Amino acid sequence: MNIKKLGAVLCFAFAALGANAQQGVEVTGKLKFSKPRTVKLFAVNEGKTTEIATIIPSKTGDFGFHFFPDYEGLYVIGTGTTINGADNYKFYFKGGDKLSMIINDSTYVLNGKLNTKENVVLSQWHDLTYTIERKSVNFMKVGNSTFLDFFPEFEEVYAKSKTFLNGKATGNIKFDAQVKDILKLDLATYATTFLNTPRSAHPSVEEYIDYYSTLKAEDFSKNASLTYNYPWGSRLISSIILVNMRQRDIKFLPGLPGLKNQLDMVVSDTLKGDLILDRAASYKNYDDYITLKNEYGKYVITKGQKQRDMDILTPLATLKPGDAALNFSYADKDGKTVTLASLKGKVVLVDVWATWCGPCLGEIPSLKKLEEEMKGKDVQIISLSTDDPKDKEKWQKMIKDKELGGMQLWAGGPGNDFSKYYKVNTIPRFLVFDKNGKIVSVDSPRPSDPRLKTLLEKELAK
C-alpha cells in the first residue's frame, strides 16, 4: 500500500468496512522536522520490520494512515528504515484503534484524547527511556556519548522500570501480558546497541554494569515468539550474542567455526535458522552457500525461512563456479583496452577497489606480496578502480605514488557493469576466474588471507 494515493485507499477501506464490519486503524499526525521526510508504517514479522505504507506529509506536515491490521500487536511508525529503530517508534494496534501524534527531529508525543490506553502506556515508557534510547539507537544525533555517562543513566532507568507498570493495567489482557516483554526487550536493545555501536571510548568487560550479567542469549532464545513479536527482535539476538562473546572470551572467528560459536548460544532451532540465513544473505559464492546449507540446512524450518533460502540461493546460482564470466572491457592507466577474453590462458584475480576505501588500501601490501609470489606464473592480477569519474586523476596519482603493480583498470564509476553483474555492494572484493574465462569465485578470500594464494595455486595446477 502506498499512502501517496490516500484518496483511493480510503475509499476502498471504508467500502471494505461496510462489507465485512472489519474495523480499521486510523492514524493522524503532524511531522515537525527541520527537513521534509517521508513517514512510514511498518508491520512486525519474525522479529523484523516490513514497510507496508508510506506517505509524504502535506506542506503543513500533516499525515495519516488508515489500515486494517493483520494482527493485534506492535507496529512501527517513523521516518527511519527497516535496519534498526533509529527515528522509528512502536505502537500497539488492534481493529478500531485511533492514534494522534506529533513527530519532531528527536522524538514523538501523543496528541488529543482518542489515543488508546495501550499507546498511552507505551508513550510513558518512551518518555522514561528517551535519554538512553537516544544515546544508543539514535546515537548519530547525540554526539559523543560514552559508557561513562550512559551506564549511570541506564541504571537509573532500569531501577525505575521495575515499578513502571504499577497501576498501569489497561484492561487488555493480551497487551498487559506482552508489555512486560516489551520493556525487557527494549532495555536489552538499548544496552547492547550502545556497546555495539561506534564510540570514542568503550568499556572493558570488567567495567560493564551489573545489568549486563543478566543478559544471556540462551534466555532470550528459548522460543521464537518472544523476539518474533518485537520489531527489532532478530537484531537483538545477534546483539546479545556479540556482548556474550566478549563476556565469555569467545574469539570472533570467520566462516563456519565462527557461526557455530554463535549458534551454540541459541536454544530455539527456528532462531538458529534465522541466524544462518542472516549470515547467508552476505554470501556471494554459490559453493560457500551450499557448504553452509549442507552443515546447517536442517535449521531452515519455517515457510518464511524457506522462502528466504530461495531468495538467497537463486541469484547465487547464476554466478556459481564453472559459469562463464562476464567478458569485461576496460581501459588501463595508459588508455589501452583490456578484456577478460584477451587474458585467456591465465588465472585472473580481480581486485575491486577505490582510492577512498581504507580496507582496500590496507590490502595493498598483501596484494604486492602475492604478486611477487605469483611472478613467472600464469596469473594476472587486476585492480579495478570504481572511483567516481571526477577522481580519475587522484586514481592515476595513487598508482604512481604507491607504485601499484598488476594491471590497473578504470571501471568508470561505482555503477559500472562489472559491479552490477557481480553484485559488488561493498569493497574491497576479490574475484577469481580460471584460464578459460570461467568463474572460480566471485567472493574469494582477501590477499591478507593465505587461502587466496592456495586458491590461485589450485587453479594453476589444473
C-alpha positions as a Markdown table, in Angstrom:
| # | Residue | x | y | z |
|---|---|---|---|---|
| 1 | Met | 0.0 | 0.0 | 0.0 |
| 2 | Asn | 1.3 | 3.4 | -0.9 |
| 3 | Ile | -0.4 | 6.2 | 1.0 |
| 4 | Lys | 0.6 | 8.7 | -1.6 |
| 5 | Lys | -2.6 | 7.5 | -3.2 |
| 6 | Leu | -4.5 | 8.3 | 0.0 |
| 7 | Gly | -7.9 | 9.1 | -1.5 |
| 8 | Ala | -8.2 | 5.9 | -3.4 |
| 9 | Val | -7.0 | 3.9 | -0.4 |
| 10 | Leu | -9.5 | 5.5 | 2.0 |
| 11 | Cys | -12.4 | 5.0 | -0.5 |
| 12 | Phe | -11.5 | 1.3 | -0.7 |
| 13 | Ala | -11.0 | 1.0 | 3.1 |
| 14 | Phe | -14.4 | 2.3 | 4.0 |
| 15 | Ala | -16.0 | 0.1 | 1.4 |
| 16 | Ala | -14.4 | -2.9 | 2.9 |
| 17 | Leu | -15.5 | -1.8 | 6.4 |
| 18 | Gly | -19.1 | -1.8 | 5.3 |
| 19 | Ala | -18.7 | -5.2 | 3.6 |
| 20 | Asn | -17.3 | -7.2 | 6.4 |
| 21 | Ala | -17.6 | -5.0 | 9.5 |
| 22 | Gln | -13.8 | -5.2 | 10.0 |
| 23 | Gln | -12.6 | -2.2 | 12.0 |
| 24 | Gly | -9.7 | -0.2 | 10.7 |
| 25 | Val | -6.9 | 1.7 | 12.5 |
| 26 | Glu | -6.8 | 5.4 | 12.0 |
| 27 | Val | -3.5 | 7.3 | 12.5 |
| 28 | Thr | -3.3 | 11.1 | 12.2 |
| 29 | Gly | -0.2 | 13.1 | 12.8 |
| 30 | Lys | 2.0 | 16.1 | 12.2 |
| 31 | Leu | 5.6 | 16.0 | 11.2 |
| 32 | Lys | 7.7 | 18.8 | 12.6 |
| 33 | Phe | 11.1 | 18.1 | 11.0 |
| 34 | Ser | 13.7 | 20.6 | 10.0 |
| 35 | Lys | 13.7 | 19.0 | 6.6 |
| 36 | Pro | 10.9 | 17.2 | 4.7 |
| 37 | Arg | 10.8 | 13.5 | 5.4 |
| 38 | Thr | 8.6 | 10.6 | 4.3 |
| 39 | Val | 6.6 | 8.9 | 7.1 |
| 40 | Lys | 6.4 | 5.2 | 7.0 |
| 41 | Leu | 4.2 | 2.5 | 8.6 |
| 42 | Phe | 5.9 | -0.9 | 9.4 |
| 43 | Ala | 4.5 | -4.2 | 10.4 |
| 44 | Val | 6.4 | -6.7 | 12.6 |
| 45 | Asn | 7.2 | -10.0 | 11.0 |
| 46 | Glu | 9.5 | -12.6 | 12.6 |
| 47 | Gly | 11.5 | -10.1 | 14.6 |
| 48 | Lys | 11.9 | -7.6 | 11.8 |
| 49 | Thr | 10.0 | -4.7 | 10.4 |
| 50 | Thr | 8.4 | -4.7 | 7.0 |
| 51 | Glu | 7.4 | -1.4 | 5.3 |
| 52 | Ile | 3.6 | -1.6 | 4.5 |
| 53 | Ala | 2.8 | 2.1 | 3.7 |
| 54 | Thr | 4.4 | 5.5 | 3.2 |
| 55 | Ile | 3.1 | 9.0 | 3.0 |
| 56 | Ile | 4.6 | 12.3 | 2.1 |
| 57 | Pro | 3.2 | 14.9 | 4.6 |
| 58 | Ser | 1.4 | 18.0 | 3.4 |
| 59 | Lys | 3.2 | 21.4 | 3.4 |
| 60 | Thr | 1.9 | 21.9 | 6.9 |
| 61 | Gly | 3.3 | 18.5 | 8.0 |
| 62 | Asp | 0.0 | 16.7 | 8.3 |
| 63 | Phe | -0.1 | 12.9 | 7.5 |
| 64 | Gly | -2.3 | 9.9 | 8.1 |
| 65 | Phe | -2.7 | 6.2 | 7.7 |
| 66 | His | -5.9 | 4.1 | 7.6 |
| 67 | Phe | -5.3 | 0.4 | 7.5 |
| 68 | Phe | -6.8 | -2.9 | 8.6 |
| 69 | Pro | -4.4 | -4.7 | 10.9 |
| 70 | Asp | -3.5 | -8.3 | 10.1 |
| 71 | Tyr | -2.8 | -8.9 | 13.7 |
| 72 | Glu | -3.1 | -7.3 | 17.1 |
| 73 | Gly | 0.3 | -6.2 | 18.4 |
| 74 | Leu | 3.2 | -3.9 | 17.7 |
| 75 | Tyr | 3.5 | -1.8 | 14.6 |
| 76 | Val | 6.1 | 0.9 | 13.9 |
| 77 | Ile | 5.7 | 4.5 | 12.6 |
| 78 | Gly | 8.6 | 6.8 | 11.8 |
| 79 | Thr | 11.0 | 8.3 | 9.2 |
| 80 | Gly | 13.7 | 5.6 | 9.6 |
| 81 | Thr | 14.4 | 2.4 | 7.8 |
| 82 | Thr | 13.9 | -1.3 | 8.4 |
| 83 | Ile | 17.5 | -1.7 | 9.6 |
| 84 | Asn | 17.1 | -0.5 | 13.2 |
| 85 | Gly | 14.9 | 1.6 | 15.5 |
| 86 | Ala | 16.5 | 5.0 | 14.7 |
| 87 | Asp | 13.8 | 7.6 | 14.1 |
| 88 | Asn | 11.1 | 4.9 | 14.4 |
| 89 | Tyr | 8.6 | 4.4 | 17.2 |
| 90 | Lys | 6.5 | 1.4 | 18.2 |
| 91 | Phe | 2.7 | 1.4 | 18.8 |
| 92 | Tyr | 0.2 | -1.2 | 19.7 |
| 93 | Phe | -2.8 | -1.6 | 17.4 |
| 94 | Lys | -5.9 | -3.6 | 17.2 |
| 95 | Gly | -9.0 | -3.1 | 15.0 |
| 96 | Gly | -10.8 | 0.2 | 15.7 |
| 97 | Asp | -7.9 | 2.0 | 17.4 |
| 98 | Lys | -7.1 | 5.6 | 16.8 |
| 99 | Leu | -3.7 | 7.3 | 17.2 |
| 100 | Ser | -2.9 | 11.0 | 17.0 |
| 101 | Met | 0.8 | 12.1 | 17.3 |
| 102 | Ile | 3.4 | 14.7 | 16.6 |
| 103 | Ile | 6.9 | 13.7 | 15.4 |
| 104 | Asn | 9.8 | 16.0 | 15.5 |
| 105 | Asp | 13.6 | 15.6 | 14.9 |
| 106 | Ser | 14.2 | 13.7 | 18.1 |
| 107 | Thr | 11.1 | 12.1 | 19.5 |
| 108 | Tyr | 7.3 | 11.9 | 19.3 |
| 109 | Val | 4.4 | 12.9 | 21.6 |
| 110 | Leu | 0.8 | 11.8 | 21.6 |
| 111 | Asn | -1.8 | 14.4 | 20.7 |
| 112 | Gly | -5.5 | 14.6 | 21.6 |
| 113 | Lys | -7.7 | 12.4 | 23.8 |
| 114 | Leu | -8.6 | 9.5 | 21.4 |
| 115 | Asn | -5.3 | 7.5 | 21.9 |
| 116 | Thr | -5.8 | 4.1 | 23.4 |
| 117 | Lys | -4.6 | 3.1 | 26.9 |
| 118 | Glu | -2.1 | 0.8 | 25.4 |
| 119 | Asn | -0.4 | 3.5 | 23.4 |
| 120 | Val | -0.5 | 5.9 | 26.4 |
| 121 | Val | 1.5 | 3.4 | 28.4 |
| 122 | Leu | 4.0 | 2.9 | 25.6 |
| 123 | Ser | 4.3 | 6.7 | 25.3 |
| 124 | Gln | 5.0 | 7.0 | 29.0 |
| 125 | Trp | 7.6 | 4.2 | 28.7 |
| 126 | His | 9.2 | 6.1 | 25.8 |
| 127 | Asp | 9.4 | 9.2 | 27.8 |
| 128 | Leu | 11.1 | 7.3 | 30.7 |
| 129 | Thr | 13.7 | 5.7 | 28.3 |
| 130 | Tyr | 14.1 | 8.6 | 26.0 |
| 131 | Thr | 17.6 | 9.5 | 27.0 |
| 132 | Ile | 19.1 | 6.1 | 26.9 |
| 133 | Glu | 17.2 | 5.2 | 23.7 |
| 134 | Arg | 18.6 | 8.3 | 22.0 |
| 135 | Lys | 22.2 | 7.7 | 23.1 |
| 136 | Ser | 22.1 | 4.1 | 22.0 |
| 137 | Val | 19.7 | 3.7 | 19.0 |
| 138 | Asn | 19.8 | 7.4 | 17.8 |
| 139 | Phe | 23.4 | 7.9 | 18.7 |
| 140 | Met | 24.3 | 9.7 | 15.4 |
| 141 | Lys | 22.2 | 12.6 | 16.6 |
| 142 | Val | 23.6 | 12.9 | 20.1 |
| 143 | Gly | 27.3 | 13.4 | 19.6 |
| 144 | Asn | 29.9 | 11.9 | 21.8 |
| 145 | Ser | 28.2 | 9.7 | 24.4 |
| 146 | Thr | 30.3 | 7.0 | 26.2 |
| 147 | Phe | 29.7 | 4.4 | 28.8 |
| 148 | Leu | 30.8 | 7.0 | 31.5 |
| 149 | Asp | 27.5 | 8.9 | 31.0 |
| 150 | Phe | 25.3 | 6.1 | 29.6 |
| 151 | Phe | 25.8 | 3.5 | 32.3 |
| 152 | Pro | 24.6 | 5.7 | 35.2 |
| 153 | Glu | 21.6 | 6.8 | 33.2 |
| 154 | Phe | 20.8 | 3.3 | 32.2 |
| 155 | Glu | 21.0 | 2.0 | 35.8 |
| 156 | Glu | 18.5 | 4.8 | 36.9 |
| 157 | Val | 16.0 | 3.8 | 34.2 |
| 158 | Tyr | 16.5 | 0.1 | 34.9 |
| 159 | Ala | 15.6 | 0.7 | 38.6 |
| 160 | Lys | 12.5 | 2.7 | 37.7 |
| 161 | Ser | 11.4 | 0.0 | 35.2 |
| 162 | Lys | 10.8 | -2.5 | 38.0 |
| 163 | Thr | 7.8 | -0.5 | 39.2 |
| 164 | Phe | 6.9 | 1.3 | 36.0 |
| 165 | Leu | 3.8 | -0.9 | 35.3 |
| 166 | Asn | 2.3 | -0.5 | 38.7 |
| 167 | Gly | -1.2 | 0.9 | 38.3 |
| 168 | Lys | -1.0 | 0.9 | 34.5 |
| 169 | Ala | -3.2 | -2.1 | 33.7 |
| 170 | Thr | -5.1 | -1.2 | 30.5 |
| 171 | Gly | -7.8 | -3.9 | 30.7 |
| 172 | Asn | -6.4 | -5.5 | 27.5 |
| 173 | Ile | -5.3 | -8.9 | 28.8 |
| 174 | Lys | -3.1 | -9.6 | 25.8 |
| 175 | Phe | -1.3 | -6.2 | 25.9 |
| 176 | Asp | -0.9 | -6.3 | 29.7 |
| 177 | Ala | 0.9 | -9.6 | 29.4 |
| 178 | Gln | 3.0 | -8.6 | 26.3 |
| 179 | Val | 4.1 | -5.2 | 27.6 |
| 180 | Lys | 6.3 | -6.9 | 30.3 |
| 181 | Asp | 8.3 | -8.4 | 27.4 |
| 182 | Ile | 8.4 | -5.1 | 25.5 |
| 183 | Leu | 10.1 | -3.4 | 28.5 |
| 184 | Lys | 12.5 | -6.3 | 28.9 |
| 185 | Leu | 13.4 | -6.3 | 25.2 |
| 186 | Asp | 13.7 | -2.5 | 25.0 |
| 187 | Leu | 16.2 | -2.4 | 27.8 |
| 188 | Ala | 18.2 | -5.2 | 26.3 |
| 189 | Thr | 18.2 | -3.4 | 22.9 |
| 190 | Tyr | 19.4 | -0.1 | 24.4 |
| 191 | Ala | 22.1 | -1.8 | 26.5 |
| 192 | Thr | 23.5 | -4.0 | 23.8 |
| 193 | Thr | 23.2 | -1.4 | 20.9 |
| 194 | Phe | 25.2 | 1.0 | 23.0 |
| 195 | Leu | 28.1 | -1.4 | 23.3 |
| 196 | Asn | 27.9 | -2.5 | 19.6 |
| 197 | Thr | 28.0 | 1.0 | 18.0 |
| 198 | Pro | 30.9 | 3.4 | 17.4 |
| 199 | Arg | 32.0 | 5.3 | 20.4 |
| 200 | Ser | 35.1 | 7.4 | 21.3 |
| 201 | Ala | 35.7 | 5.1 | 24.3 |
| 202 | His | 34.5 | 1.6 | 25.0 |
| 203 | Pro | 34.3 | -0.2 | 28.4 |
| 204 | Ser | 36.2 | -3.3 | 29.2 |
| 205 | Val | 34.1 | -6.3 | 30.2 |
| 206 | Glu | 35.2 | -5.6 | 33.8 |
| 207 | Glu | 33.7 | -2.2 | 33.6 |
| 208 | Tyr | 30.2 | -3.4 | 32.5 |
| 209 | Ile | 27.5 | -2.6 | 34.9 |
| 210 | Asp | 25.7 | -5.5 | 36.7 |
| 211 | Tyr | 22.8 | -5.4 | 34.3 |
| 212 | Tyr | 24.8 | -7.0 | 31.5 |
| 213 | Ser | 25.4 | -10.1 | 33.7 |
| 214 | Thr | 21.6 | -10.7 | 33.4 |
| 215 | Leu | 21.7 | -10.7 | 29.6 |
| 216 | Lys | 22.2 | -14.3 | 28.2 |
| 217 | Ala | 21.4 | -15.2 | 24.6 |
| 218 | Glu | 20.1 | -18.6 | 25.9 |
| 219 | Asp | 17.4 | -16.8 | 28.0 |
| 220 | Phe | 16.2 | -14.7 | 25.1 |
| 221 | Ser | 16.2 | -17.5 | 22.5 |
| 222 | Lys | 14.3 | -20.3 | 24.3 |
| 223 | Asn | 11.5 | -19.8 | 21.8 |
| 224 | Ala | 11.0 | -17.6 | 18.8 |
| 225 | Ser | 7.7 | -16.0 | 20.0 |
| 226 | Leu | 9.5 | -13.6 | 22.4 |
| 227 | Thr | 11.6 | -11.8 | 19.8 |
| 228 | Tyr | 9.4 | -12.5 | 16.8 |
| 229 | Asn | 6.7 | -10.1 | 18.1 |
| 230 | Tyr | 9.3 | -7.4 | 18.7 |
| 231 | Pro | 10.2 | -5.0 | 15.8 |
| 232 | Trp | 14.0 | -5.5 | 16.3 |
| 233 | Gly | 14.0 | -8.9 | 17.8 |
| 234 | Ser | 16.2 | -10.6 | 15.2 |
| 235 | Arg | 18.8 | -7.8 | 15.6 |
| 236 | Leu | 18.6 | -8.1 | 19.4 |
| 237 | Ile | 19.5 | -11.8 | 19.4 |
| 238 | Ser | 22.6 | -11.1 | 17.3 |
| 239 | Ser | 23.5 | -8.1 | 19.5 |
| 240 | Ile | 23.3 | -10.1 | 22.8 |
| 241 | Ile | 25.4 | -12.8 | 21.2 |
| 242 | Leu | 28.1 | -10.2 | 20.5 |
| 243 | Val | 28.1 | -9.0 | 24.0 |
| 244 | Asn | 28.1 | -12.5 | 25.4 |
| 245 | Met | 31.1 | -13.5 | 23.3 |
| 246 | Arg | 33.1 | -10.7 | 24.9 |
| 247 | Gln | 31.9 | -11.6 | 28.3 |
| 248 | Arg | 32.8 | -15.3 | 27.8 |
| 249 | Asp | 36.1 | -14.5 | 26.0 |
| 250 | Ile | 34.9 | -16.3 | 22.8 |
| 251 | Lys | 37.0 | -15.4 | 19.8 |
| 252 | Phe | 35.4 | -13.9 | 16.8 |
| 253 | Leu | 36.2 | -16.4 | 14.0 |
| 254 | Pro | 35.4 | -16.2 | 10.3 |
| 255 | Gly | 33.4 | -18.8 | 8.4 |
| 256 | Leu | 31.5 | -21.8 | 9.8 |
| 257 | Pro | 33.6 | -22.0 | 13.0 |
| 258 | Gly | 32.5 | -18.5 | 14.0 |
| 259 | Leu | 28.9 | -19.2 | 13.1 |
| 260 | Lys | 29.0 | -22.4 | 15.2 |
| 261 | Asn | 30.1 | -20.4 | 18.2 |
| 262 | Gln | 27.1 | -18.1 | 17.8 |
| 263 | Leu | 24.6 | -21.0 | 17.2 |
| 264 | Asp | 25.8 | -22.7 | 20.3 |
| 265 | Met | 24.3 | -19.8 | 22.3 |
| 266 | Val | 20.8 | -20.1 | 20.7 |
| 267 | Val | 18.3 | -22.5 | 22.1 |
| 268 | Ser | 15.4 | -22.3 | 19.5 |
| 269 | Asp | 16.0 | -24.2 | 16.2 |
| 270 | Thr | 13.9 | -21.6 | 14.5 |
| 271 | Leu | 16.1 | -18.7 | 15.7 |
| 272 | Lys | 19.2 | -20.7 | 14.7 |
| 273 | Gly | 17.7 | -20.8 | 11.2 |
| 274 | Asp | 17.3 | -17.0 | 11.2 |
| 275 | Leu | 21.0 | -16.6 | 12.2 |
| 276 | Ile | 22.1 | -18.9 | 9.5 |
| 277 | Leu | 20.1 | -17.1 | 6.8 |
| 278 | Asp | 21.3 | -13.7 | 8.1 |
| 279 | Arg | 24.8 | -14.9 | 7.6 |
| 280 | Ala | 23.9 | -16.4 | 4.2 |
| 281 | Ala | 22.5 | -13.1 | 3.0 |
| 282 | Ser | 26.0 | -11.7 | 2.8 |
| 283 | Tyr | 27.4 | -14.6 | 0.7 |
| 284 | Lys | 28.4 | -14.0 | -2.9 |
| 285 | Asn | 29.7 | -17.5 | -3.6 |
| 286 | Tyr | 27.5 | -20.4 | -4.6 |
| 287 | Asp | 29.8 | -23.1 | -3.2 |
| 288 | Asp | 30.1 | -21.4 | 0.2 |
| 289 | Tyr | 26.3 | -21.2 | 0.5 |
| 290 | Ile | 25.9 | -24.9 | -0.4 |
| 291 | Thr | 28.6 | -25.8 | 2.2 |
| 292 | Leu | 26.6 | -23.7 | 4.8 |
| 293 | Lys | 23.4 | -25.4 | 3.8 |
| 294 | Asn | 24.9 | -28.9 | 4.0 |
| 295 | Glu | 26.1 | -28.1 | 7.5 |
| 296 | Tyr | 23.1 | -26.2 | 8.9 |
| 297 | Gly | 20.2 | -26.6 | 6.4 |
| 298 | Lys | 18.2 | -28.6 | 9.0 |
| 299 | Tyr | 17.5 | -25.4 | 10.8 |
| 300 | Val | 15.8 | -23.7 | 7.9 |
| 301 | Ile | 12.4 | -24.7 | 9.0 |
| 302 | Thr | 9.6 | -22.2 | 8.6 |
| 303 | Lys | 7.8 | -21.2 | 5.4 |
| 304 | Gly | 9.3 | -17.7 | 5.7 |
| 305 | Gln | 12.8 | -19.2 | 6.1 |
| 306 | Lys | 12.4 | -21.5 | 3.1 |
| 307 | Gln | 11.4 | -18.5 | 1.0 |
| 308 | Arg | 14.4 | -16.5 | 2.2 |
| 309 | Asp | 16.6 | -19.5 | 1.4 |
| 310 | Met | 15.4 | -19.5 | -2.2 |
| 311 | Asp | 15.7 | -15.7 | -2.5 |
| 312 | Ile | 19.4 | -16.0 | -1.4 |
| 313 | Leu | 20.2 | -19.1 | -3.5 |
| 314 | Thr | 18.6 | -18.1 | -6.8 |
| 315 | Pro | 21.0 | -15.2 | -7.7 |
| 316 | Leu | 24.0 | -17.1 | -6.4 |
| 317 | Ala | 23.2 | -19.9 | -8.7 |
| 318 | Thr | 23.8 | -17.7 | -11.7 |
| 319 | Leu | 27.3 | -16.9 | -10.5 |
| 320 | Lys | 28.4 | -20.4 | -9.5 |
| 321 | Pro | 31.9 | -21.8 | -10.1 |
| 322 | Gly | 32.2 | -23.0 | -13.7 |
| 323 | Asp | 29.8 | -20.5 | -15.1 |
| 324 | Ala | 31.0 | -18.3 | -17.9 |
| 325 | Ala | 32.4 | -15.0 | -16.6 |
| 326 | Leu | 31.5 | -11.5 | -17.8 |
| 327 | Asn | 33.8 | -10.5 | -20.6 |
| 328 | Phe | 34.6 | -7.1 | -19.2 |
| 329 | Ser | 36.3 | -4.4 | -21.3 |
| 330 | Tyr | 38.1 | -1.5 | -19.5 |
| 331 | Ala | 40.9 | 0.8 | -20.2 |
| 332 | Asp | 44.2 | 0.6 | -18.2 |
| 333 | Lys | 46.1 | 3.5 | -16.8 |
| 334 | Asp | 47.6 | 4.2 | -20.2 |
| 335 | Gly | 44.3 | 4.1 | -22.1 |
| 336 | Lys | 44.7 | 0.6 | -23.6 |
| 337 | Thr | 41.6 | -1.6 | -23.6 |
| 338 | Val | 41.8 | -4.9 | -21.7 |
| 339 | Thr | 39.2 | -7.6 | -21.9 |
| 340 | Leu | 38.8 | -10.8 | -20.0 |
| 341 | Ala | 39.0 | -12.7 | -23.3 |
| 342 | Ser | 42.4 | -11.2 | -24.0 |
| 343 | Leu | 43.7 | -12.9 | -20.8 |
| 344 | Lys | 42.7 | -16.4 | -21.8 |
| 345 | Gly | 45.3 | -18.9 | -20.6 |
| 346 | Lys | 45.8 | -17.1 | -17.4 |
| 347 | Val | 44.2 | -17.4 | -14.0 |
| 348 | Val | 42.8 | -13.9 | -13.3 |
| 349 | Leu | 42.4 | -12.2 | -9.9 |
| 350 | Val | 40.3 | -9.1 | -9.9 |
| 351 | Asp | 40.5 | -6.6 | -7.0 |
| 352 | Val | 37.6 | -4.3 | -7.0 |
| 353 | Trp | 38.6 | -1.2 | -5.0 |
| 354 | Ala | 38.6 | 2.6 | -4.8 |
| 355 | Thr | 41.2 | 5.2 | -3.6 |
| 356 | Trp | 38.9 | 6.3 | -0.7 |
| 357 | Cys | 38.4 | 2.8 | 0.7 |
| 358 | Gly | 40.5 | 2.3 | 3.8 |
| 359 | Pro | 40.2 | -1.5 | 3.9 |
| 360 | Cys | 41.1 | -1.6 | 0.2 |
| 361 | Leu | 44.3 | 0.3 | 0.9 |
| 362 | Gly | 45.0 | -1.9 | 3.8 |
| 363 | Glu | 45.2 | -4.9 | 1.4 |
| 364 | Ile | 47.8 | -3.3 | -0.9 |
| 365 | Pro | 50.9 | -4.6 | 0.9 |
| 366 | Ser | 49.5 | -8.2 | 0.9 |
| 367 | Leu | 48.5 | -7.8 | -2.7 |
| 368 | Lys | 52.0 | -6.7 | -3.7 |
| 369 | Lys | 53.4 | -9.7 | -1.8 |
| 370 | Leu | 51.1 | -12.0 | -3.6 |
| 371 | Glu | 52.0 | -10.5 | -6.9 |
| 372 | Glu | 55.7 | -11.1 | -6.2 |
| 373 | Glu | 54.9 | -14.8 | -5.2 |
| 374 | Met | 53.0 | -15.3 | -8.5 |
| 375 | Lys | 55.7 | -13.8 | -10.7 |
| 376 | Gly | 56.5 | -16.0 | -13.6 |
| 377 | Lys | 53.3 | -18.0 | -13.3 |
| 378 | Asp | 50.2 | -17.8 | -15.5 |
| 379 | Val | 48.4 | -15.4 | -13.1 |
| 380 | Gln | 47.2 | -11.9 | -14.0 |
| 381 | Ile | 46.3 | -9.6 | -11.1 |
| 382 | Ile | 43.9 | -6.8 | -12.0 |
| 383 | Ser | 43.0 | -3.9 | -9.8 |
| 384 | Leu | 39.7 | -2.4 | -11.0 |
| 385 | Ser | 39.0 | 1.1 | -9.7 |
| 386 | Thr | 35.4 | 2.0 | -9.0 |
| 387 | Asp | 36.3 | 5.6 | -8.2 |
| 388 | Asp | 33.9 | 8.4 | -9.2 |
| 389 | Pro | 34.9 | 9.8 | -12.7 |
| 390 | Lys | 35.8 | 13.1 | -11.1 |
| 391 | Asp | 38.6 | 11.3 | -9.1 |
| 392 | Lys | 40.3 | 9.7 | -12.1 |
| 393 | Glu | 43.4 | 11.9 | -11.7 |
| 394 | Lys | 43.5 | 11.0 | -8.0 |
| 395 | Trp | 43.5 | 7.3 | -9.1 |
| 396 | Gln | 46.3 | 7.9 | -11.5 |
| 397 | Lys | 48.4 | 9.7 | -8.9 |
| 398 | Met | 47.9 | 6.9 | -6.3 |
| 399 | Ile | 49.1 | 4.3 | -8.9 |
| 400 | Lys | 52.3 | 6.3 | -9.2 |
| 401 | Asp | 52.8 | 7.3 | -5.6 |
| 402 | Lys | 52.2 | 3.9 | -4.2 |
| 403 | Glu | 53.9 | 2.1 | -7.1 |
| 404 | Leu | 50.9 | -0.1 | -7.6 |
| 405 | Gly | 51.6 | -3.2 | -9.7 |
| 406 | Gly | 49.5 | -5.6 | -11.6 |
| 407 | Met | 47.1 | -4.3 | -14.3 |
| 408 | Gln | 45.3 | -1.1 | -13.2 |
| 409 | Leu | 41.9 | -0.7 | -14.9 |
| 410 | Trp | 39.4 | 2.1 | -14.7 |
| 411 | Ala | 35.8 | 1.0 | -14.4 |
| 412 | Gly | 34.3 | 4.5 | -14.8 |
| 413 | Gly | 32.5 | 4.8 | -11.5 |
| 414 | Pro | 30.7 | 2.8 | -8.8 |
| 415 | Gly | 27.7 | 2.0 | -11.1 |
| 416 | Asn | 29.9 | 0.1 | -13.6 |
| 417 | Asp | 28.8 | -3.1 | -15.4 |
| 418 | Phe | 31.2 | -5.3 | -13.5 |
| 419 | Ser | 30.0 | -4.3 | -10.1 |
| 420 | Lys | 26.3 | -4.6 | -11.2 |
| 421 | Tyr | 26.9 | -8.0 | -12.7 |
| 422 | Tyr | 28.7 | -9.5 | -9.7 |
| 423 | Lys | 26.6 | -7.6 | -7.2 |
| 424 | Val | 29.5 | -5.8 | -5.7 |
| 425 | Asn | 27.9 | -3.7 | -3.0 |
| 426 | Thr | 30.9 | -3.4 | -0.7 |
| 427 | Ile | 34.6 | -3.2 | -1.3 |
| 428 | Pro | 37.3 | -4.5 | -1.4 |
| 429 | Arg | 36.0 | -7.5 | -3.3 |
| 430 | Phe | 38.2 | -10.1 | -4.9 |
| 431 | Leu | 37.1 | -12.4 | -7.7 |
| 432 | Val | 39.0 | -15.3 | -9.4 |
| 433 | Phe | 38.5 | -16.6 | -12.9 |
| 434 | Asp | 40.1 | -19.7 | -14.5 |
| 435 | Lys | 42.3 | -19.9 | -17.6 |
| 436 | Asn | 39.2 | -20.4 | -19.8 |
| 437 | Gly | 37.3 | -17.3 | -18.5 |
| 438 | Lys | 35.0 | -19.2 | -16.2 |
| 439 | Ile | 34.1 | -18.3 | -12.6 |
| 440 | Val | 36.2 | -19.8 | -9.8 |
| 441 | Ser | 34.9 | -17.5 | -7.0 |
| 442 | Val | 33.0 | -14.2 | -7.0 |
| 443 | Asp | 33.9 | -13.6 | -3.4 |
| 444 | Ser | 37.3 | -15.0 | -2.7 |
| 445 | Pro | 39.5 | -14.5 | 0.3 |
| 446 | Arg | 41.5 | -11.3 | 0.5 |
| 447 | Pro | 45.3 | -11.2 | -0.2 |
| 448 | Ser | 45.9 | -11.0 | 3.6 |
| 449 | Asp | 44.2 | -14.4 | 3.9 |
| 450 | Pro | 46.6 | -17.3 | 2.9 |
| 451 | Arg | 43.6 | -19.1 | 1.4 |
| 452 | Leu | 43.7 | -16.8 | -1.7 |
| 453 | Lys | 47.2 | -18.0 | -2.6 |
| 454 | Thr | 46.1 | -21.6 | -2.1 |
| 455 | Leu | 43.1 | -21.0 | -4.4 |
| 456 | Leu | 45.3 | -19.5 | -7.2 |
| 457 | Glu | 47.8 | -22.3 | -7.0 |
| 458 | Lys | 45.0 | -24.9 | -7.1 |
| 459 | Glu | 43.7 | -23.3 | -10.3 |
| 460 | Leu | 47.2 | -23.1 | -11.8 |
| 461 | Ala | 47.6 | -26.9 | -11.2 |
| 462 | Lys | 44.6 | -27.7 | -13.3 |
